[in-house]
Amino acid sequence: MPHASLSWELYRSFLAVIREGSLSGAARALGLTQPTVGRHIDALEGGLGAPLFTRSQEGLAPTEGALQLVPHAEAMASAAEALERAASGEAEEEKGTVRITASEVVGTEILPAMLTRFRRLYPRITTELVISNRNEDLIKHEADIAVRMARPTQSALLARKAGTLALGFHAHRDYIAESGMPETIEDVLTHPLIGFDRRASIRELNALPVPFDRTLFSFRCDNDAVQFAALRAGFGIGVCQKALAKKYAELQPILPGLTFFELEAWIVMHEDLKTSRRMRLMFDHLAKEMQAYARS
């Protein structure tokens, strides 16, 4: 079978097996039967003339050749999803699908309310939200619109600055009532701190008058949303966006005059999407909402 005749359907099943680790798991993920997925893998191996998986007690293990195919299959998946979104609505209609990507905290704490207000304005537009601290590739159409905490550098992207977000120390009011209010940065260091685990390369920390590393933290996690949950639970002192803390009456600022560091908020999309009405509507809505949030 010539390589050109190998359909996306075969590669989609291949990618699902890679992700799920078994034919049965891939079948459930795709809504297919296990024999169908098995036939797809057999057809793909036959077309490529090489085995893609070896069977073990743990499931299907990809061969070295299969692992080399993964990034190409993922690119095909992104292109297929982008094609489906593009076909979900006419360019000038207020309907279709918009895929947004944002960081853990922005995606869980900030965007839901903004997207709810957008849905009330444009109920025929469907929203997909990807939560990841990894920058989804807008050039490859892994997402349509991104909310990023740094200015994008690619020339093919349309970007609008939506404000600057200041971060500072905070703690739950019950924790402060129990442990006291720190008055200096040195006082802060005597309290249980919430911070990162293995994500040690945080250049913003260098601006502080004292060095910060993971050994200072009593609660360590590289998921920012989990850190924020620990802060709201009263574990100790942590860092969060000052505008976000204002949404929760139980969170009180520590050393309010000190800004831990600042993040620029940017709304970004591929310039090719600016002719789509639903993309422009979402882009403008998020820019306006994030600007208001940054000023709060």
C-alpha positions as CSV (number, residue, x, y, z in Angstrom):
1,M,0.0,0.0,0.0
2,P,1.6,3.3,-1.0
3,H,2.1,5.7,1.9
4,A,0.0,8.4,0.2
5,S,-3.1,6.1,0.4
6,L,-2.8,5.7,4.2
7,S,-5.8,7.7,5.5
8,W,-6.1,9.9,8.5
9,E,-8.5,7.4,10.1
10,L,-5.6,4.9,10.4
11,Y,-3.3,7.5,12.0
12,R,-6.1,8.6,14.3
13,S,-6.4,5.1,15.6
14,F,-2.6,4.8,15.9
15,L,-2.4,8.0,17.9
16,A,-5.2,6.8,20.2
17,V,-3.4,3.6,20.9
18,I,-0.2,5.6,21.7
19,R,-2.2,7.8,24.1
20,E,-4.3,5.0,25.7
21,G,-1.8,2.2,25.7
22,S,-4.2,-0.5,24.5
23,L,-6.6,-1.3,21.7
24,S,-9.5,-1.3,24.1
25,G,-8.6,2.0,25.5
26,A,-8.2,3.5,22.1
27,A,-11.6,2.1,21.0
28,R,-13.3,3.7,24.0
29,A,-11.7,7.0,23.3
30,L,-12.7,7.0,19.6
31,G,-16.1,5.4,20.0
32,L,-15.1,2.5,17.9
33,T,-14.9,-1.3,18.5
34,Q,-11.7,-2.9,19.5
35,P,-11.5,-5.1,16.3
36,T,-11.9,-2.0,14.2
37,V,-9.0,-0.3,15.9
38,G,-7.0,-3.5,15.5
39,R,-7.7,-3.6,11.8
40,H,-6.6,0.1,11.5
41,I,-3.3,-0.7,13.2
42,D,-2.8,-3.8,11.0
43,A,-3.5,-1.8,7.9
44,L,-1.1,1.0,8.9
45,E,1.7,-1.5,9.7
46,G,1.1,-3.2,6.4
47,G,1.1,0.1,4.5
48,L,4.3,1.3,6.2
49,G,5.9,-2.1,6.0
50,A,7.1,-2.0,9.7
51,P,5.7,-3.1,13.1
52,L,4.4,-0.2,15.3
53,F,3.7,-2.0,18.6
54,T,4.9,-4.9,20.6
55,R,2.6,-6.7,23.1
56,S,3.5,-6.9,26.7
57,Q,1.8,-7.5,30.1
58,E,1.4,-3.8,30.4
59,G,-0.3,-3.4,27.1
60,L,1.0,-2.3,23.7
61,A,4.5,-0.8,23.7
62,P,5.3,1.5,20.7
63,T,8.4,0.6,18.7
64,E,11.1,3.2,18.0
65,G,9.6,3.7,14.5
66,A,6.2,4.3,16.0
67,L,7.6,7.0,18.4
68,Q,9.1,8.8,15.4
69,L,5.6,9.0,13.8
70,V,4.0,10.5,16.9
71,P,4.8,14.2,16.3
72,H,3.6,13.9,12.7
73,A,0.4,12.1,13.8
74,E,-0.2,14.9,16.4
75,A,0.2,17.5,13.7
76,M,-2.3,15.7,11.6
77,A,-4.7,15.6,14.5
78,S,-4.3,19.3,15.1
79,A,-4.9,20.0,11.4
80,A,-8.0,17.8,11.4
81,E,-9.4,19.5,14.5
82,A,-8.8,22.9,13.0
83,L,-10.5,21.9,9.8
84,E,-13.5,20.7,11.8
85,R,-13.7,24.0,13.7
86,A,-13.4,26.0,10.5
87,A,-16.2,24.0,9.0
88,S,-18.4,24.5,12.1
89,G,-19.5,27.9,11.0
90,E,-19.5,30.3,8.1
91,A,-16.9,33.0,8.2
92,E,-19.4,35.9,8.8
93,E,-21.9,34.0,11.0
94,E,-22.1,34.1,14.8
95,K,-21.9,30.4,15.2
96,G,-19.3,27.6,15.2
97,T,-16.5,26.5,17.5
98,V,-13.7,28.5,19.0
99,R,-10.8,26.7,20.8
100,I,-9.1,28.7,23.5
101,T,-6.0,27.8,25.4
102,A,-4.9,29.3,28.8
103,S,-2.8,28.6,31.8
104,E,-4.1,26.6,34.8
105,V,-5.0,29.6,37.0
106,V,-6.4,31.7,34.2
107,G,-8.4,28.8,32.7
108,T,-9.9,27.7,36.0
109,E,-10.3,30.9,37.9
110,I,-10.7,33.7,35.4
111,L,-12.0,32.6,32.1
112,P,-15.2,30.7,33.1
113,A,-17.0,33.8,34.1
114,M,-15.8,35.7,31.0
115,L,-16.9,32.8,28.7
116,T,-20.2,32.6,30.4
117,R,-20.9,36.3,29.6
118,F,-19.8,35.6,26.0
119,R,-22.2,32.7,25.7
120,R,-25.1,34.9,26.8
121,L,-24.2,37.3,23.9
122,Y,-23.5,34.6,21.3
123,P,-25.3,31.4,22.3
124,R,-24.6,29.6,18.9
125,I,-20.8,29.8,19.4
126,T,-19.3,26.8,21.1
127,T,-16.3,27.2,23.3
128,E,-13.5,24.6,23.7
129,L,-11.0,25.4,26.5
130,V,-7.5,23.8,26.7
131,I,-5.9,24.2,30.2
132,S,-2.2,24.0,30.0
133,N,0.9,25.9,31.1
134,R,2.5,24.8,27.8
135,N,2.0,27.3,25.1
136,E,-0.3,25.6,22.5
137,D,1.0,26.2,19.0
138,L,-1.2,28.7,17.3
139,I,0.9,28.5,14.1
140,K,0.0,24.8,13.9
141,H,-3.6,25.5,14.8
142,E,-3.5,23.5,18.0
143,A,-5.8,26.3,19.3
144,D,-7.5,29.3,17.8
145,I,-7.0,31.9,20.5
146,A,-4.6,32.0,23.4
147,V,-4.5,33.9,26.7
148,R,-0.8,34.2,27.4
149,M,1.2,35.7,30.2
150,A,4.1,36.8,27.9
151,R,4.2,38.7,24.6
152,P,4.3,36.4,21.6
153,T,7.2,36.6,19.2
154,Q,5.9,34.9,16.1
155,S,5.2,37.4,13.3
156,A,2.2,35.4,12.0
157,L,0.2,36.0,15.2
158,L,-2.2,38.8,16.0
159,A,-1.7,39.9,19.6
160,R,-3.3,42.5,21.8
161,K,-2.0,43.4,25.2
162,A,-4.8,43.2,27.8
163,G,-3.1,44.6,30.8
164,T,-0.5,43.8,33.5
165,L,-1.2,41.5,36.4
166,A,0.5,42.1,39.7
167,L,1.2,39.2,42.0
168,G,1.8,39.4,45.7
169,F,1.8,37.4,48.9
170,H,-1.6,36.4,50.4
171,A,-3.0,34.2,53.1
172,H,-6.4,33.0,54.3
173,R,-7.8,35.3,57.1
174,D,-8.1,32.3,59.4
175,Y,-4.5,31.5,59.0
176,I,-3.6,35.1,59.7
177,A,-5.8,35.1,62.8
178,E,-4.0,32.0,64.0
179,S,-0.4,32.7,63.1
180,G,-0.2,36.5,62.9
181,M,0.4,39.1,60.2
182,P,4.0,39.2,58.9
183,E,5.4,42.7,58.8
184,T,8.6,42.1,56.8
185,I,9.8,39.8,54.1
186,E,12.0,38.1,56.7
187,D,8.8,37.5,58.7
188,V,7.2,35.9,55.7
189,L,10.0,33.4,55.5
190,T,9.2,32.1,59.0
191,H,5.8,30.9,57.9
192,P,4.8,27.8,55.9
193,L,5.0,28.9,52.3
194,I,3.3,27.5,49.2
195,G,5.4,27.2,46.1
196,F,6.8,25.2,43.2
197,D,8.3,21.7,43.3
198,R,10.5,21.0,40.3
199,R,9.8,24.1,38.3
200,A,12.9,25.9,39.6
201,S,13.7,28.2,36.7
202,I,11.5,31.2,37.7
203,R,13.5,34.3,36.7
204,E,11.0,36.7,38.3
205,L,12.2,35.5,41.8
206,N,15.5,37.1,41.2
207,A,14.0,40.5,41.7
208,L,13.2,39.8,45.3
209,P,15.5,41.0,48.1
210,V,15.9,37.4,49.3
211,P,16.7,34.2,47.3
212,F,13.8,31.8,46.8
213,D,14.1,28.2,46.0
214,R,12.0,25.0,46.6
215,T,13.6,24.3,50.0
216,L,11.7,27.3,51.5
217,F,8.3,25.8,50.6
218,S,6.3,23.7,53.0
219,F,3.8,22.9,50.3
220,R,5.3,22.1,46.8
221,C,3.4,21.7,43.6
222,D,4.0,22.7,40.0
223,N,0.3,23.1,39.3
224,D,-0.6,26.7,39.9
225,A,-4.3,26.0,40.4
226,V,-3.4,23.5,43.1
227,Q,-1.2,26.1,44.8
228,F,-4.1,28.5,44.8
229,A,-6.4,25.8,46.2
230,A,-3.9,25.3,49.1
231,L,-3.8,29.1,49.6
232,R,-7.6,29.2,49.9
233,A,-7.6,26.2,52.2
234,G,-5.4,28.2,54.7
235,F,-2.3,26.1,54.4
236,G,0.0,29.1,54.7
237,I,1.3,32.0,52.7
238,G,1.4,31.9,48.9
239,V,1.6,34.1,45.8
240,C,-1.3,34.8,43.6
241,Q,-2.6,37.6,41.3
242,K,-3.8,40.5,43.3
243,A,-6.9,40.9,41.1
244,L,-7.8,37.3,41.7
245,A,-7.4,37.5,45.4
246,K,-9.9,40.4,45.5
247,K,-12.6,37.9,44.3
248,Y,-12.2,36.0,47.5
249,A,-13.0,37.9,50.7
250,E,-11.2,35.3,52.8
251,L,-7.8,36.1,51.2
252,Q,-5.9,38.9,52.6
253,P,-2.8,40.6,51.2
254,I,0.6,40.2,53.0
255,L,2.9,43.1,52.6
256,P,0.5,44.8,50.2
257,G,3.1,47.4,49.1
258,L,5.3,44.6,47.7
259,T,4.7,43.3,44.2
260,F,6.2,39.8,43.9
261,F,6.4,40.2,40.1
262,E,4.2,41.3,37.2
263,L,2.8,39.4,34.2
264,E,1.7,40.9,31.0
265,A,-1.6,39.5,29.7
266,W,-1.9,39.0,25.9
267,I,-4.8,37.8,23.8
268,V,-3.4,36.1,20.7
269,M,-4.6,34.4,17.6
270,H,-3.3,33.5,14.1
271,E,-3.7,36.4,11.7
272,D,-5.4,34.0,9.2
273,L,-8.4,33.8,11.6
274,K,-9.2,37.5,11.7
275,T,-11.6,37.1,8.8
276,S,-13.8,34.8,10.9
277,R,-16.5,36.7,12.7
278,R,-16.7,34.3,15.6
279,M,-12.9,34.4,16.1
280,R,-13.0,38.3,16.1
281,L,-15.9,38.3,18.5
282,M,-14.1,36.0,21.0
283,F,-10.8,37.8,20.5
284,D,-12.3,41.3,21.2
285,H,-14.4,40.0,24.1
286,L,-11.5,38.4,25.9
287,A,-9.3,41.4,25.3
288,K,-12.0,43.7,26.8
289,E,-12.7,41.4,29.7
290,M,-9.0,40.8,30.6
291,Q,-8.4,44.6,30.5
292,A,-11.2,45.1,33.0
293,Y,-9.9,42.3,35.2
294,A,-6.3,43.7,35.2
295,R,-7.7,47.1,36.3
296,S,-9.7,45.6,39.2
